[in-house]
Amino acid sequence: MRKILVVVDMQEDFIDGALGTKEAQAIVQPVIEKMKSYRKEDIYVTRDTHSDNYLQTAEGRKLPVVHCVKGTKGWQLHPEIEAQADKAHIVDKPSFGSLGLMELLRKENEKEPLEIELAGLCTDICVVSNALLLKAAMPEAAIRVDAACCAGVTPKSHEAALLTMEMCQIEVG
């Protein structure tokens, strides 16, 4: 079984930028160490990607904090995360969950069974969205989230997202 790591949105704006938190900063090194335990070709990295009109989007009207605008410093992956990533496996996503990533991994799973592990930011928004999409596309695949390599908007919402994923048969460790 091929083991895949999905690193979700480890970008400057979520770590110490516009939406950064001390919890996000605390998982940077554990995520880097986890990435080192995978082959580079088995790591997929997502990047939250918005345009200059972010505040006019549905998301921007509900979360009016400009972040992850393509090409800005805040949109960039943490440098050490980017160094561990294969450029061909960086997926820009305009929303919380990535249909493109889901489809890509679904096709890989058809070739060879996958065991997928997720880590990154934010547990309660983009990690949970991607985990649920992957589980829906591949209900028999082993999908796991490393709680120690994730951080939520708040510690309480992080825990709620972990519980949600467990209820949907995603292993949380």
Secondary structure, DSSP 8 states (H G I E B T S, - for coil): -EEEEEEE--BHHHHTSTT--HHHHHHHHHHHHHHHTS-GGGEEEEEE-B-TTGGGSHHHHHS-----BTTSGGGSB-HHHHHHS-GGGEEEESSSS-HHHHHHHHHHHHHS-EEEEEEEE-IIIIIHHHHHHHHHH-TTSEEEEEEEEEE-SSHHHHHHHHHHHHHTT-EE-
